[in-house]
Amino acid sequence: MIYTVTFNPSLDYVIQVDSLRLGEVNRTTSEQIYPGGKGVNVSIVLKNLGFDNVALGFIAGFTGDEVEHQIKSFGCKTDFIRVEKGNTRINVKIRSSEESEINGQGPAISQENLNTLLEKLEKLQEGDILVLAGSIPNTLPNDTYEKIMERIAPKRVRIVVDTTRDLMLKVLKYHPFLIKPNNHELGEMFGVTLHTDAEIIAYAGKLQKMGAQNVLVSMAGKGAIFLADNGRVSQSLPPKGERINSVGAGDSMVAGFLAGFLETGDYSHALKMGLCTGSASAFSEWLATRNQVEQLMQTL
């Protein structure tokens, strides 16, 4: 089974404003409400691609109820931990001449809540996949990912990590199955600016030497570079299309890569499917569907 963890899920209120004017009354031309959070996005896209999974994390209040309801409406299974104080956050995504975001804070997660999550994760078994995605709320220790990976290391679970640079560097010693920095994050990890593909490959290789099994470096319109645990380096350009939405494209790439790998066991196919899934989300109003991904894969 695949499990995703989202420490701070959200309700994403996505609005279109033709011309945003600060300090004035603005009226929307369209609006949608979606469940949000990096792990939540991975869960929904995996299910869209035909892979059952369980979304884990923390929810609170009436907004938490709605997040869980919406996730289930997409066919995903959930096993959230309810936090007593506060509400699951609401994030406002404003689409105008430029994209702007106002992200809420979310509830305070206690050590007891975290212990409950750790107990759930200890039930995972060899062959399961765990996706740790997103940042860690400031109410929790910044070594929470490390504690999770240390705790379940004997289980031989394949762990995917997609998080901020410092958190990612700290978990490499636990040999995650896959990490997905983008090219800018990769450079920031080492205090350099990467200009060429050769430089990206060299520094992604450093992450492998530090413990990562597989490294997938996303590069927006330039596609992605993948360094496999067998030593092979692959690179591919993305399919062509008009970007409509930037929310969840990276999470969709992770989901697509996992789906492609689980379908075939072939890293080249996984890379292609990851790119097309990320692109399908970017070319859509929201997250990729199986049909959209298959159509794009025929173009590569």
N, C-alpha and C positions, 0 to 999 in steps of 0.2 A: 504494500500500500504506500501511497505518497501522502506525506503530511506537510502542511505549510504552517509556519508560525508568523503571526502578525501581532506584535506587542501593542500597537496603537492603531487599530483599524479606524475607519471613518465613514461618515456619509459624505459623499462628494456632491456638492451643489454646483452644477456646471451651467453657467449662464453665458449667453451671447449678448453683447452690447455693441451696437454698430460703431459708436465713437465714444469711448469712455472719457468723461470730463470730471476731473477731481474737484470736489467742493460744490458739485451741482447734483440735482436729481437725475439719475440715469434710469432708463427703462429697458428691460430685456426684450429681445426679439425671439429668444428661445431659452428653455431651461429644462434640465434633466437632473434627476437624483440617482446616484449610483453608490453601491458599496465600494469603499476604497481601502487602500493600504497595499503595500507591495506583495505580501504573501497572499492576501485576498485576490489580487489580480492574477497571480500565478494559479491559484486554485480554480478560478472561473475559466481562465483560458485552457487549462488542462482538461476541465470537464467539457468545454466546447470542442476540444480535439478528441474527446472520447475516453478520457482517463479519469477514473474515479479517484477521489482524494478526500482528505479530511482537513478542514481549516481549523487551526488552533489559534489561541490568543486570548485577549481579554476584552470584555465588553461591559458597559455600564449604562444604566438608565434607559429611557424610552428610545434614545437614538441607538443604543446597543441592540435593543429588540429589533429595530428596523434593519440594522445592518445584518443581523443573523437571518431575518426573514428574507431579505433580498438575496443573500448568498444562497440560501436553500432554494429560492425560486429558480436559480440557474442550475439546479440539480446537484449542487455540492453538499457534502456532508459536513457538519460542524460539531465541534466539541469545545466551545468557548468556556472560559472561566469568568464568572460574573463578579465584578468588582462592586462593592457596596456604595462607595462614595463617588459622586461625580457622574458625568455622562460621557459616553463615547463622543469623540469630537466631530464637529462639522467643518469640512474644508470647502472653501468657496473658490472655484476655478472660473476666472473671468476671461472670456475670449473676446478680444476687440482687435484694434490694430496691432496690439501686442498682447501676449498672454500674461496674466497676473494671477497669483494665488494668495489666499489668506488661509493659513492652516491653523486649526484649533489646537488646544493643548492636550485634551484628553484627561481621563481620570487618574488618580494616584494609585499605583499598583503596589501592594504591600509585599513584604517578604513571604507572608503566608500564601498570598496568591501565586507568587513565583514558585514556591515549594510544591503547590498543587500541579503547576505545569510540569515541573521536573518529574513528579510522580507519574504523570500521564506519559511523558516521553520515555520513561524507563520501561514501559510496556512494549516499545517498538522492538522489532525482531530483525535478524539478519536478512538482507534483501530489501528491507523497507528503504524509502528515500525520504529525507527530511530537508525541507527548504527553509532556511533562516533568511528572512528578507526584511530590509529596512533598518532604521535606527533603533536605539534603545531609549525608552523614555527616561527623563532625568530623575524620576523617582526610583529607578533601579540602578544597581551597581553597573559600571561600564564594562565589567568583565563577565556579564551575564551570558553572552554567547560562549565564552570560554568555559564557564561552568557547565553549560548544557552539553557541549561537545566532550568535555572530560567525563561527565557523568555517563554518557551513553557510548563512550568509546568501546567498551567490551562487546557491545551489541553488533558491531560491524555493520552499522547503518551507513548508507551512502548519503553524505551531507552536502548540500548546495548552499553557498553563502553569497548573498548579494547585498552588501551593506557599505557603509562609509569606509574610507581608506584606513583609518586607525583601527577600527574594529576588525576589518578584514585581515590586516597584517598580524593582529594578535592571535587569530585562530589558525594560522597556517601550520603551526606546530602540531595541530591535530589532524593534518592531512585531509582536508575536505576533498570530496570527489570533484567538485566544480566550484570555481569562483568566477564572477563576471564583473570586473571593473570596466569602465569605459577608458578610452585612451587618455583623457585628461586626468582622471583619477589615478591611472597607472603612473603617469608622470609625477603627480603630486605625492605619491607614496615614497618616491625617491628624491624629491626636491629638484626635479628636472622638467624641462619642456621637451616633449617628444615631437619631432618633425617628420620622421620617415618611418616607413613600415619596418625597416631593419632595426631601428631603435625600439620600436614597440615590441618586436619579437624578442630582442635582447632583454628588455626589462621584464616582459612576461615570463621569460625563462628564469629570471631571478626569483620570481614568485614560486615557480616550480621547485627550484633548489631550496627554497625556504619551507616547502612542504605541500603546496597545492598539487593535486594529481593532474587536473586539467584546468586550463586557463582560457576563458572566452573573453576576448577584448572587443567590445562594441565600439564602432567608430562612426555612428550616425549615418550620414549619406555615403560614407566610404565603405560601409559594410562591416565586416568583422574579421578578426584573426583568431585562430584557434590553435593552441598548443596542447597536444594530446599526451596522455601518459605513456604512449608507446614511442614518443620522440618525434612524431610527425607534426609538421606545421601546415595548416590549411588556411586559405584566405579566399574570401568571396565578396563580390560586390552585391548590394541589395537589389531587389527588383525596383523598377521605375514606377513612380506614382506621385500624386500630389499629397503632401502632408496636410492633414486636417487636424490631427489630435496628437499631442505629445505625451499625454498621460498614459502610463502603463506600457509603453512600447518596449522598454528594457525588461520589464517583468514578463511581457509576452514572449520576448526572445528566450528567456530562461525556460518558460513553459514549453515553447516549441522545440527547443533543443532537447529537453527531457523526453518529450513525446517522440521525437524522431529517433532518439537513442533507444528508447524502450521498444519501439516498433521493429527496429532492424539490428540494433547493436553496432551500427556503423556510424562512426563519428562524422564522416563526410555528409551523410544524409541528415544527421542531427544538426550540423551547422547550417545546411541549406534550409531545413525546416524552421530552425530558430530565426534565421534572417527573414524568411517569408512571414512568419508569425508576428515578429516585431513590426515589420512593414505593414502587415494587414491592419494592425491596431493603429498605426500612425496614419494610414490612409482612410480610417473609418471614424465615425463619431465616438466610438468607444472601443471595446476589446474585440479581438479577432475571433472569427468563427472558422470552423473547419472548411467550409466551402470557400471562403475568401482565401485561406492559406493554400488550398489545393490549386486554385486558379493562379495565384502568384507563382507557385512552384513550377507550373508549366512554362513560365516565361524565362526561367533561369537555365 
